[in-house]
């Protein structure tokens, strides 16, 4: 067997007992993309299959092995090898049988053999490249949304979440995810979708609370041209965009009661009609909802429809706050620090024992999102190889843990608490009012009292 020095190229075997013909054929098809070897017998070919050829051009009539038998033994060794059979006779029955038994193509030797062979090899290159790209993409998506790569942690609470996510991914059941702000509810939704049978279909995320009340119906269910002022063209809604896949409705508790009734109808009928239209659009969508509020409490207060609640409940997944996840805090802290240093080309930073103790004592009101921000800032503030206590911006610790140690009036205590919660929840007055069970007007009054005068 003659061969060239191995290089990064497509490996092709030419199997033919006519040495001169084989060498001419080799010269015709060999290039920077094709590494060609000549085998002068069937046994020579079989003996070298460990060199993993991608393509084999096979002379059908070899003196040592019948063409049908050789094809079968090649494909038994590796079904992925593309076998191109070249015969001196135009035998349709033989060609059909070979193709049926796994040959990629069948040629009759002639003046155009080189052109046919070159064309077939080019097609195989393109097909394999597309297949490899698809496999790489599928693997990348699978790796990205692997439960344990997506959600870091090995605490018993997180192991239970993984178990529930697995059950959800194996079925089409609706899923309701609840937990404090920053616990990773959308990550859970993505993990379920991309590990389910719907993974090749769309995943559409909608933050209900971020859409103005007057636009929510159009955003969810779409509209026709002229349905309302400014509707210059037809627009499919989020449900239509997610058809066949998954729609993730975040902050579902903020959905207006009027839209709740329309959502219930869409879920029950499994179809929708765009705003201003008459066409009925069938739907096949898995619904995953999320909220940081107690939906059942809202049902009892008549702020959320009970029939919709039970339609959406499905498999409930309750995400634990970070402060209850024990050793996961440090696992995540190290992960965020390592990732930030890698992305920003900083040297690796360890976490000192003192900083570790501070992190483990901290309640993390902002959960994982807050920890990520704390560790990234710590990496920037640390000029050495270690993250120390003074690099950790634990605002909640200073404003809450030490609050009772201060000698303040009740009014001043109230002011401190409101300021702390406003910082914690990004100045969201509505959120703070709900958390503290006070009116928004009370918060605005404290903000007005605390306003500093403009300098003269």
C-alpha positions in Angstrom: 0.0 0.0 0.0 1.4 3.4 -1.0 0.6 6.5 1.0 1.7 10.0 1.5 2.7 11.7 4.8 -0.4 12.1 6.9 -2.0 15.6 7.0 -5.2 17.2 7.9 -7.3 16.2 4.9 -10.1 14.0 3.7 -8.7 10.4 3.6 -9.6 8.5 0.4 -8.8 4.9 -0.5 -8.6 3.9 -4.2 -9.1 0.1 -4.3 -8.2 -1.3 -7.8 -5.9 -4.1 -8.9 -4.8 -2.1 -12.0 -1.8 -0.2 -10.6 -1.5 2.2 -13.5 -5.3 3.1 -13.5 -5.2 3.6 -9.7 -2.2 5.9 -9.8 -3.7 8.0 -12.6 -7.0 8.3 -10.7 -5.1 9.2 -7.5 -3.3 12.0 -9.4 -6.6 13.3 -10.7 -8.4 13.6 -7.4 -5.6 14.3 -4.9 -5.3 17.9 -3.7 -4.9 19.9 -0.4 -8.4 18.7 0.7 -8.0 15.0 -0.3 -5.3 12.6 1.0 -5.3 9.6 -1.3 -4.0 6.1 -0.7 -3.9 3.2 -3.3 -4.9 -0.3 -2.3 -4.1 -3.0 -5.0 -6.4 -5.6 -3.4 -9.5 -6.1 -1.3 -7.3 -7.6 1.6 -5.0 -4.6 1.4 -8.0 -2.3 1.9 -9.4 -4.3 4.8 -6.0 -4.4 6.5 -5.8 -0.6 6.5 -9.3 0.3 7.6 -7.8 1.3 11.0 -6.5 4.4 9.1 -10.1 5.5 9.1 -10.8 6.5 5.5 -13.8 8.8 4.8 -14.3 7.6 1.2 -13.4 4.4 -0.6 -13.5 4.1 -4.4 -14.0 0.3 -5.0 -13.3 -1.6 -8.1 -16.2 -4.1 -8.2 -14.3 -6.9 -9.7 -11.2 -7.7 -7.7 -9.4 -11.0 -8.0 -9.3 -11.7 -4.2 -12.7 -10.6 -2.8 -16.2 -10.3 -4.4 -17.4 -6.7 -4.6 -20.6 -7.4 -2.6 -18.6 -9.1 0.2 -16.0 -6.3 0.3 -18.7 -3.6 0.6 -20.4 -5.5 3.4 -17.1 -5.9 5.4 -16.2 -2.3 4.9 -19.6 -1.0 6.2 -19.5 -3.6 9.0 -16.2 -2.1 10.2 -17.5 1.5 9.9 -21.0 2.3 8.5 -19.9 6.0 8.1 -17.5 5.3 5.3 -18.8 6.5 1.9 -18.2 3.7 -0.7 -18.1 4.7 -4.4 -18.2 1.5 -6.5 -16.5 1.7 -9.9 -17.2 -1.1 -12.4 -16.1 -1.9 -15.9 -19.7 -3.1 -16.8 -23.0 -1.2 -16.9 -25.1 -3.7 -14.9 -28.3 -2.1 -13.6 -29.2 -5.0 -11.3 -25.8 -5.0 -9.7 -25.9 -1.2 -9.2 -29.3 -1.4 -7.6 -28.2 -4.1 -5.2 -25.0 -2.3 -4.2 -26.9 1.0 -3.6 -29.5 -0.9 -1.6 -26.8 -2.5 0.5 -25.2 0.8 1.4 -22.9 2.0 -1.4 -23.0 5.8 -1.8 -22.8 5.7 -5.6 -22.1 3.5 -8.6 -20.0 4.5 -11.7 -19.1 2.8 -14.9 -15.5 3.2 -15.9 -15.2 5.6 -18.8 -13.8 9.0 -20.0 -16.0 10.9 -17.5 -15.0 8.8 -14.4 -12.9 11.6 -13.1 -15.6 14.2 -13.4 -18.2 11.9 -11.8 -15.9 11.0 -9.0 -14.8 14.6 -8.3 -18.5 15.6 -8.2 -19.4 12.8 -5.8 -16.4 13.6 -3.5 -17.4 17.3 -3.5 -21.0 16.4 -2.5 -19.7 14.2 0.3 -17.5 17.0 1.6 -20.5 19.4 1.7 -22.8 16.8 3.3 -20.3 15.9 6.0 -19.5 19.5 6.7 -23.2 20.3 7.2 -23.7 17.3 9.3 -20.6 18.1 11.5 -21.8 21.7 11.9 -25.2 20.5 13.0 -23.7 18.1 15.4 -21.4 20.8 16.9 -24.4 23.1 17.2 -26.5 20.5 18.9 -23.7 19.6 21.2 -23.0 23.2 22.0 -26.7 23.8 22.8 -26.9 20.6 24.8 -23.8 21.6 26.8 -25.0 25.1 27.3 -28.3 24.0 28.7 -27.1 20.9 30.5 -28.8 21.3 33.9 -25.5 21.2 35.9 -23.7 23.6 33.5 -26.7 26.0 33.5 -27.3 26.0 37.2 -24.3 25.8 39.5 -24.7 23.9 42.7 -24.7 20.6 44.5 -26.7 21.3 47.6 -29.7 19.0 48.3 -32.1 21.8 47.4 -30.6 22.2 43.9 -30.4 18.4 43.4 -34.2 18.4 44.0 -34.6 21.2 41.4 -32.6 19.1 38.9 -34.9 16.2 39.5 -38.0 18.3 38.9 -36.5 19.8 35.8 -35.8 16.4 34.4 -39.5 15.3 35.0 -40.7 18.5 33.3 -38.4 18.1 30.3 -39.6 14.6 29.6 -43.3 15.7 29.3 -45.4 18.6 28.0 -46.8 19.6 31.4 -47.0 23.3 32.2 -44.5 24.5 34.7 -44.8 27.3 37.3 -41.5 28.5 38.7 -41.5 30.6 41.9 -38.8 32.1 44.0 -37.3 35.4 45.1 -35.9 37.9 42.6 -32.5 36.8 41.3 -32.8 33.0 42.0 -32.6 32.0 38.3 -36.2 31.4 37.2 -35.5 32.0 33.5 -32.5 29.7 33.5 -34.8 26.9 34.8 -37.3 27.6 32.0 -34.5 27.5 29.4 -33.1 24.3 30.9 -36.4 22.6 30.7 -37.1 23.7 27.1 -33.7 22.9 25.7 -33.7 19.4 27.2 -37.2 18.6 25.9 -38.6 17.4 22.6 -39.3 21.0 21.8 -35.6 22.0 21.9 -35.4 22.7 18.1 -38.4 25.0 18.3 -38.5 28.6 19.6 -38.1 29.6 23.2 -39.8 33.0 23.7 -39.4 34.9 27.0 -41.9 37.6 27.9 -41.5 39.9 31.0 -45.2 40.6 31.6 -44.4 43.5 34.1 -42.3 45.3 31.5 -45.1 45.6 28.9 -47.5 48.6 29.3 -51.0 47.6 30.1 -52.4 48.9 26.9 -50.0 46.9 24.7 -50.0 43.5 26.5 -52.8 42.0 24.5 -51.2 42.9 21.2 -47.8 41.7 22.4 -49.1 38.3 23.5 -51.6 37.6 20.8 -50.6 39.8 17.9 -52.6 42.2 15.8 -53.8 42.9 12.3 -53.1 46.0 10.3 -55.4 48.8 11.4 -56.4 47.1 14.6 -55.6 50.3 16.5 -53.9 53.6 16.0 -50.3 52.9 15.0 -50.9 49.3 13.8 -49.4 49.9 10.4 -48.9 46.2 9.6 -49.8 42.7 10.8 -47.7 41.6 13.8 -47.6 38.0 15.2 -47.8 37.9 19.0 -45.4 36.1 21.3 -47.6 33.0 21.5 -47.6 32.7 17.7 -43.8 33.2 17.6 -43.5 30.4 20.2 -45.7 28.0 18.3 -44.3 24.4 18.5 -41.9 25.5 21.3 -42.1 27.1 24.7 -43.4 30.5 25.9 -42.0 31.8 29.2 -44.2 34.3 31.0 -42.1 36.0 33.7 -43.8 38.0 36.5 -47.2 36.4 35.6 -48.7 37.8 38.8 -48.6 41.3 37.2 -51.0 40.3 34.4 -54.2 42.4 34.3 -57.4 40.6 35.2 -58.9 41.4 31.8 -55.9 39.8 29.9 -56.0 36.9 32.4 -59.4 35.9 31.0 -58.2 36.1 27.4 -55.1 34.1 28.3 -57.3 31.4 29.9 -59.4 31.2 26.7 -56.2 30.7 24.6 -55.0 28.0 26.9 -58.3 26.2 26.9 -59.0 26.4 23.2 -55.4 26.0 22.1 -55.9 28.7 19.5 -55.9 32.4 19.2 -57.3 35.3 17.1 -55.1 38.3 16.5 -56.4 41.6 17.8 -58.6 43.1 15.0 -58.6 39.9 13.0 -60.8 36.9 12.4 -58.4 34.1 11.4 -58.2 31.3 14.0 -54.6 30.2 14.6 -54.0 26.8 16.1 -51.4 26.7 18.9 -49.1 24.0 20.2 -47.1 25.8 23.0 -45.8 24.7 26.3 -46.3 27.4 28.9 -43.8 28.1 31.7 -44.6 30.9 34.1 -42.6 32.5 36.9 -43.2 34.9 39.7 -41.6 36.0 43.0 -45.1 36.6 44.5 -47.5 34.1 46.2 -50.0 33.5 43.5 -52.3 31.5 45.8 -52.5 34.5 48.1 -53.4 36.7 45.1 -56.1 34.2 44.2 -57.6 34.5 47.7 -57.5 38.3 47.3 -59.3 38.1 43.9 -56.3 39.6 42.2 -55.6 36.5 40.1 -58.1 34.2 38.5 -58.4 30.8 40.3 -59.2 28.9 37.1 -56.1 30.4 35.3 -54.0 29.6 38.4 -54.8 25.9 38.2 -54.4 25.9 34.4 -50.8 27.3 34.8 -49.8 25.5 38.0 -48.8 22.2 36.3 -45.5 21.1 37.9 -44.5 23.7 40.5 -40.8 24.4 41.0 -39.9 26.5 44.0 -36.4 27.9 43.8 -34.6 28.3 47.2 -33.0 31.6 48.0 -29.2 31.6 47.9 -28.9 32.1 51.7 -30.5 28.6 52.2 -28.1 26.8 49.8 -25.1 26.4 52.1 -21.9 25.5 50.3 -23.4 26.6 47.0 -22.6 30.1 48.0 -18.9 29.6 47.8 -19.1 27.4 44.7 -20.9 30.2 42.9 -18.6 32.9 44.3 -15.6 31.1 42.9 -17.3 30.4 39.6 -18.3 34.1 39.1 -14.8 35.3 40.1 -13.0 32.8 37.8 -15.3 33.6 34.9 -14.9 37.3 35.3 -11.1 37.1 35.5 -11.0 34.8 32.4 -13.2 37.1 30.4 -11.2 40.2 31.4 -7.8 38.6 31.2 -7.1 39.1 34.9 -4.9 36.7 36.9 -6.7 34.2 39.1 -7.9 35.5 42.4 -8.5 33.3 45.5 -11.0 34.2 48.2 -9.5 34.8 51.7 -10.9 32.9 54.7 -12.2 36.2 56.2 -14.0 37.1 52.9 -15.4 33.6 52.7 -16.9 34.0 56.3 -18.4 37.3 55.3 -20.0 35.8 52.2 -21.4 32.9 54.2 -23.0 35.2 56.8 -24.5 37.6 54.3 -28.3 37.1 53.5 -28.1 37.9 49.8 -31.4 39.7 49.3 -30.7 39.9 45.6 -29.7 36.2 45.5 -27.5 34.9 42.7 -27.7 38.1 40.7 -26.4 40.0 43.6 -23.6 37.5 44.3 -22.4 37.8 40.7 -22.3 41.6 40.9 -20.4 41.4 44.3 -17.8 39.0 43.0 -17.2 40.9 39.7 -16.7 44.2 41.6 -14.4 42.4 44.1 -12.2 41.2 41.2 -11.9 44.8 40.0 -11.1 46.2 43.4 -8.6 43.5 44.2 -5.1 44.5 42.9 -3.5 41.3 44.3 -4.1 37.6 44.0 -6.7 37.5 46.8 -10.2 38.9 47.4 -10.4 40.3 50.9 -13.3 41.6 53.0 -12.8 45.2 52.0 -13.3 44.2 48.4 -16.8 42.9 49.1 -19.6 45.4 48.7 -22.1 43.9 51.1 -24.5 46.9 51.4 -27.3 44.9 53.0 -25.0 43.8 55.8 -24.1 47.4 56.8 -27.7 48.7 56.6 -29.6 45.8 58.2 -27.3 43.8 60.5 -26.1 47.0 62.3 -29.4 48.8 62.2 -30.6 47.8 65.7 -27.2 48.9 67.1 -28.0 52.5 66.2 -29.8 54.9 68.6 -32.5 56.3 66.3 -36.1 57.5 66.6 -38.9 55.3 65.1 -39.2 57.8 62.3 -35.4 57.5 61.5 -35.6 53.7 61.7 -38.5 53.8 59.2 -36.4 56.0 56.9 -33.4 53.6 57.1 -35.5 50.6 56.3 -37.1 52.2 53.3 -33.8 53.4 52.0 -32.3 50.0 52.4 -35.2 48.3 50.5 -35.1 51.0 47.7 -31.4 50.2 47.2 -32.1 46.4 47.3 -34.9 46.6 44.7 -33.4 49.2 42.3 -35.6 52.1 43.5 -38.7 50.2 42.5 -41.3 52.0 44.6 -44.1 49.5 43.8 -42.0 46.5 44.7 -40.8 48.1 48.0 -44.4 49.1 48.9 -45.5 45.5 48.5 -42.5 44.1 50.4 -43.0 46.4 53.4 -46.8 46.3 53.2 -47.1 50.0 53.1 -48.6 52.5 50.6 -46.6 54.0 47.8 -47.6 57.4 49.1 -45.7 56.7 52.3 -42.5 55.9 50.4 -42.8 59.0 48.2 -43.3 61.1 51.4 -40.1 59.7 52.9 -38.3 60.3 49.6 -39.4 63.9 49.6 -38.3 64.4 53.2 -34.9 62.9 52.5 -34.4 65.0 49.3 -31.2 67.1 49.6 -31.5 70.8 48.7 -29.8 71.8 45.5 -26.6 73.8 46.1 -27.0 77.6 45.6 
